[in-house]
Amino acid sequence: MGTSSCSGSMSNPGKGVCCIRQARPEDAAVLAGIYAPYVRDTAITFEYDPPDAAEFARRIRKTQEQFPYLVCEVDGKPQAYAYASHFHERAAFQWDAELSVYVAACAQQRGIGRALYTCLIAFLQEQGYSTLYALITVPNDNSERLHAKLGFERAALYPRTGYKFGQWRDMIVMEKRLSPPFAPPEPPHAFSTLPAAFVENVLREEAAKCNAKTEAGNPQR
């Protein structure tokens, strides 16, 4: 499936026109720039060294073999991205997916993270995934609230599971069930098999909601 165009622009560009589309390998340098401060300055991610543009492009291509990888632009510039990935590699986990979202500091608190996640959830449900997971370094109250608003529940706590910045870090697992268990389940479909019109409609609707919140002066993370 080809890359979707940006949709859902709002009428006042002074407030920042938000649109959501599929990521492209040529986005790698900008997305790496969004991610780098999370790596260098926080324990939100357990990576130690920010990946360069070439590595980021490789990750985008690898992810898109099966999963959605989305970018949110504000006034034509990528300011956030979100993607799904395998929760675990073993075959019995194939109905599970892990979600991640990263928003540039200047674009936070306007509903972009929620809009990207809502798109991912819609796509993954259509693909046939059963359970979604988020791994969150604690404390991260904003992330926990975002996931809770989207129907995720805390499933586990992994104490002292990562070491970064001279400190052992706890991590929580939050999960969202998309469908009741049934057997035997069909393997999930690749994102590229979803109808282009369905994908574009989801992206357009969520961008429009994000823009409407900003126009109304009621943004949410």
C-alpha positions as CSV (number, residue, x, y, z in Angstrom):
1,M,0.0,0.0,0.0
2,G,1.3,3.5,-0.9
3,T,1.9,6.3,1.6
4,S,-1.2,8.1,2.5
5,S,-1.5,11.8,2.0
6,C,-2.0,14.3,4.9
7,S,-5.6,14.9,5.7
8,G,-7.7,16.8,8.2
9,S,-6.2,20.3,8.0
10,M,-7.8,23.1,10.1
11,S,-8.6,26.6,9.0
12,N,-6.3,28.5,11.2
13,P,-2.7,27.6,10.4
14,G,-1.4,30.0,13.1
15,K,-2.4,27.3,15.6
16,G,-0.6,24.6,13.6
17,V,-2.2,22.4,11.0
18,C,-2.0,18.8,12.1
19,C,-2.1,15.9,9.7
20,I,-1.3,12.2,10.1
21,R,0.2,10.0,7.4
22,Q,2.3,6.8,7.0
23,A,6.0,7.2,7.7
24,R,8.5,7.2,4.9
25,P,12.2,6.2,5.0
26,E,13.1,9.8,4.1
27,D,11.5,10.9,7.4
28,A,14.3,9.1,9.2
29,A,16.5,12.1,10.0
30,V,13.7,14.2,11.4
31,L,12.2,11.3,13.4
32,A,15.7,10.4,14.8
33,G,15.9,14.1,15.9
34,I,12.6,13.7,17.8
35,Y,13.7,10.5,19.5
36,A,17.3,11.6,20.4
37,P,16.3,13.7,23.5
38,Y,14.3,10.8,24.9
39,V,17.5,8.6,24.6
40,R,20.0,11.2,25.9
41,D,17.9,12.9,28.6
42,T,15.3,10.4,29.9
43,A,14.8,6.9,31.0
44,I,11.6,6.7,28.9
45,T,13.5,4.5,26.5
46,F,16.2,2.1,27.6
47,E,18.4,2.8,24.7
48,Y,21.7,4.4,25.6
49,D,22.8,5.8,22.2
50,P,20.5,7.7,19.8
51,P,20.2,5.9,16.4
52,D,21.4,7.7,13.3
53,A,19.2,8.4,10.3
54,A,20.4,5.3,8.5
55,E,19.4,3.0,11.4
56,F,16.1,4.8,11.8
57,A,15.3,4.3,8.1
58,R,16.1,0.6,8.5
59,R,13.7,0.4,11.5
60,I,10.9,2.1,9.6
61,R,11.2,-0.3,6.7
62,K,11.4,-3.3,9.0
63,T,8.4,-2.3,11.0
64,Q,6.3,-1.6,7.9
65,E,6.7,-5.2,6.7
66,Q,3.9,-6.0,9.2
67,F,2.8,-3.0,11.2
68,P,1.6,0.6,10.9
69,Y,4.3,3.3,11.4
70,L,2.7,6.7,11.5
71,V,3.9,10.3,11.5
72,C,2.0,13.4,12.6
73,E,3.0,16.7,10.9
74,V,2.3,20.1,12.2
75,D,2.4,22.8,9.5
76,G,4.1,20.3,7.2
77,K,6.9,19.3,9.6
78,P,6.9,15.9,11.4
79,Q,6.5,16.5,15.2
80,A,5.5,13.0,16.4
81,Y,5.5,9.4,15.4
82,A,4.0,6.1,16.6
83,Y,4.3,2.5,15.6
84,A,3.5,-1.0,16.5
85,S,5.9,-3.9,16.8
86,H,6.0,-7.6,17.9
87,F,5.5,-8.0,21.6
88,H,7.7,-11.1,21.5
89,E,9.2,-13.0,18.5
90,R,8.0,-16.5,19.4
91,A,5.1,-17.8,17.2
92,A,2.6,-18.1,20.0
93,F,2.9,-14.3,20.6
94,Q,1.9,-13.4,17.1
95,W,-1.5,-12.0,18.1
96,D,0.1,-9.5,20.5
97,A,1.6,-6.1,19.5
98,E,3.5,-3.5,21.4
99,L,2.8,0.2,20.9
100,S,5.2,3.2,21.1
101,V,4.7,6.9,20.6
102,Y,7.1,9.9,20.7
103,V,6.1,13.5,20.5
104,A,8.5,16.5,20.2
105,A,8.5,18.7,23.2
106,C,7.0,21.7,21.2
107,A,4.0,19.6,20.1
108,Q,2.9,18.1,23.3
109,Q,-0.4,18.7,25.1
110,R,-2.5,19.1,22.0
111,G,-3.8,15.5,21.6
112,I,-1.3,14.2,19.0
113,G,-0.2,11.2,21.0
114,R,-3.8,10.2,21.6
115,A,-4.6,10.7,17.9
116,L,-1.7,8.5,16.7
117,Y,-2.5,5.8,19.2
118,T,-6.2,5.8,18.2
119,C,-5.1,5.2,14.6
120,L,-2.8,2.4,15.6
121,I,-5.5,0.7,17.6
122,A,-8.0,0.9,14.8
123,F,-5.5,-0.6,12.3
124,L,-4.3,-3.4,14.6
125,Q,-7.8,-4.5,15.4
126,E,-8.6,-4.7,11.7
127,Q,-5.4,-6.7,11.1
128,G,-6.6,-9.3,13.6
129,Y,-4.5,-8.6,16.7
130,S,-5.9,-9.7,20.0
131,T,-3.9,-7.8,22.7
132,L,-1.9,-4.6,22.7
133,Y,0.9,-3.8,25.2
134,A,2.8,-0.7,26.3
135,L,6.0,-0.9,28.4
136,I,6.4,2.2,30.5
137,T,9.3,3.2,32.7
138,V,8.1,4.6,36.0
139,P,7.4,7.2,37.0
140,N,5.7,8.5,33.8
141,D,2.3,9.8,34.9
142,N,1.5,11.3,31.5
143,S,2.0,8.1,29.7
144,E,0.0,6.1,32.2
145,R,-2.9,8.5,31.9
146,L,-2.8,8.5,28.1
147,H,-3.0,4.7,28.1
148,A,-5.7,4.5,30.7
149,K,-7.9,6.9,28.7
150,L,-7.5,4.6,25.7
151,G,-8.6,1.5,27.6
152,F,-5.2,0.1,28.7
153,E,-5.0,-1.5,32.2
154,R,-1.9,-2.2,34.3
155,A,-1.0,-5.8,33.9
156,A,2.4,-6.1,35.6
157,L,5.3,-4.4,37.3
158,Y,8.9,-5.3,36.6
159,P,11.0,-3.9,39.4
160,R,14.6,-2.9,38.8
161,T,14.5,-4.2,35.2
162,G,16.6,-1.6,33.5
163,Y,19.7,0.4,34.4
164,K,20.1,3.9,33.1
165,F,21.7,7.1,34.3
166,G,23.2,5.3,37.3
167,Q,19.9,4.0,38.6
168,W,17.9,0.9,38.4
169,R,14.5,1.5,36.8
170,D,11.1,-0.1,37.3
171,M,8.8,-0.8,34.3
172,I,5.1,-1.4,34.2
173,V,3.2,-3.3,31.5
174,M,-0.2,-2.0,30.4
175,E,-2.4,-4.0,28.2
176,K,-5.6,-3.6,26.1
177,R,-7.7,-6.5,24.9
178,L,-9.1,-6.0,21.4
179,S,-11.0,-9.2,21.2
180,P,-11.9,-12.1,23.4
181,P,-9.7,-15.2,23.1
182,F,-10.9,-17.7,20.5
183,A,-9.3,-20.8,19.0
184,P,-7.9,-21.4,16.6
185,P,-7.2,-17.8,15.7
186,E,-6.2,-16.7,12.2
187,P,-2.8,-15.2,11.9
188,P,-2.9,-11.4,11.8
189,H,-2.8,-9.7,8.4
190,A,0.0,-7.3,7.4
191,F,-0.9,-3.7,7.6
192,S,-0.3,-3.3,3.9
193,T,-3.3,-5.6,3.2
194,L,-5.8,-3.2,4.7
195,P,-8.0,-1.3,2.2
196,A,-6.4,2.1,1.4
197,A,-9.7,3.9,1.7
198,F,-10.1,2.6,5.3
199,V,-6.6,3.6,6.3
200,E,-7.0,7.1,4.8
201,N,-10.4,7.6,6.5
202,V,-9.0,6.7,9.9
203,L,-6.0,9.0,9.5
204,R,-8.2,11.9,8.3
205,E,-10.8,11.5,11.1
206,E,-8.2,11.5,13.9
207,A,-6.3,14.4,12.4
208,A,-9.5,16.4,12.2
209,K,-10.3,15.6,15.9
210,C,-6.9,16.7,16.9
211,N,-7.2,20.0,15.0
212,A,-10.7,20.6,16.4
213,K,-9.4,20.2,20.0
214,T,-6.7,22.7,19.3
215,E,-9.1,25.2,17.7
216,A,-11.4,24.8,20.7
217,G,-8.6,25.5,23.1
218,N,-9.0,22.1,24.8
219,P,-6.0,20.0,23.8
220,Q,-5.2,16.7,25.4
221,R,-2.0,14.8,25.3
